[in-house]
Amino acid sequence: MTAMSNKKAQPTKPKWWNLYWILIVVNTIIIGVMLPIFGQMPWDTAAVFLCATLVAEGVAYYGRVKPSVTLNRVMYILMGLPIGFVLWFILMLFARNFFVSGVAWQVFFIGSMAVCFGVGAVIGDRIGRHRHYKGPE
């Protein structure tokens, strides 16, 4: 057996793969710079959103190039957070009538947010466990 036969065969990327990711980053930077120039958004807000978007693109690229169970698990947990938001939003619709604004409302607001987002994260983790933390094909 040769050393090459022991390695797992890596699928080859199409020719457009690198160009695709370069275009995503370049377009993000162009839009992030043009919004404040045309007065749609202040510079500081645009800079924060641009940095957050570039970090998200970097995580997405890393997830596609070097997939791992840990990264996929984190992604499933993060995908469960919108479920927690929906639960929290529904709870807030019903609970607002029971509380008068004050300390009790603030405690309930923050506590219910933490619980609902935690439940959403657990649901996302359960979905990932059911799928064996497989990422997108």
N, C-alpha and C positions, 0 to 999 in steps of 0.2 A: 504494500500500500504506500502510496506517496503522500506527502504532506498536503497536497492539494485536495485529495479525495476525502480527507478528514474534515475539511471545512464545509460549512453549510453553503450551498449555492445561493448567492445573493441575486435577487431579481435585478435585471438591468433597467435603468431608468430610461424613458424615452428622451429623444434629443431636446424636446421643448421643456424638459423638467426644470433645468436651471434658469432658463429664460422666464418661465412662468413665475418663479419665486422672486426673481429680480424685478419683474414688472409689478408684482404686488407691492413690494417695498417702495419702488420709485413712485408709483401712483399714490400710495399713502402719503409719502413725503410731499408730493406736489399738491395734493388736496389739503394737507395740513398747513402748508404755507399760503395757499391761495385764499383760504377762508378768512384769515385776518386781513389780508391785503384788500379784499373786496368788502370789508366791514361787516361780515356776517358773524364774527366771533372775536373777542379780545385775544391778544397774543398769548397771555398767560394760560387761558383756558385751552387755546389751540395747542400749545406746547404740551400740556398735561395729557390731552386726548391723543396727541400724536405719539407721545412716549408710551402710553398704555396700549395703543394699537400696535405699535412696533414690537412691544414685548409679547403681545398675544400672537402676532405673526411668527415671532421667533419660536414660541412654544409649539405652535402648529407645525412649523417646519421641522423642529426637533422631533416631534411626535411622529412625523411621517418618515424621517430619515433613520432615526434610531428608536424604534418603538420598544417599550418595555412594559412589564406588568405594573410597575409602580406608577409610571406616568399615565397609563391607561386607567388605573384605579383612581388617581387624582381627577382625571377627566370625567369619569363616571360620577364621582362625588360632586364635582362642580355642575354637572348636568342635572343633578338632583336638586340643586338650589332653587331653580325656578318653580319646582313643585312646592317647595317650602314657602316661596313667596306667594303663590296662589293660595295655599292654606292660610297664611298669615293675613292676606288681604280679605279673604272671606271671614275670618275670625274678627277682623277689625270692623267689617260692615255690621256684624251682629253685636259686637261688644261696645261700640261707641254709644249706644243708647243707655247702657247700664252705668257708665262712669261720668262723673262731672269732671271737668278739667281740673287737674291738680296733681299732687304727688302720686295718688293711687293710679291715676291714668298713666302717668309716665312710667311707673314701675311695671304696670301691666303691659304697656306698649313695648318696652324693651325686653321684658321677660318672655312675652309671647313671640316676639320676633326671634329670639334666640332658640326657643323650643321648636318653632315651626321650621326655621332654617336647618336646625339639627335633624328634625324628622325628614326633611327633604334630602339632606346629605345621606342619611341612612338608607332611604329609599333608592337613591342613586347608586349607593354601594351595593345594595341587594341586587339591583338590576345588573350591575357589572359582574357580580359574583355568579349570577345565573348565566351570563354570557361568557364566563371564564375570562373576564377582562380583555376580551378581544377588541382591538381597535377597528377602525374602518378598513375595509378591504381595498 
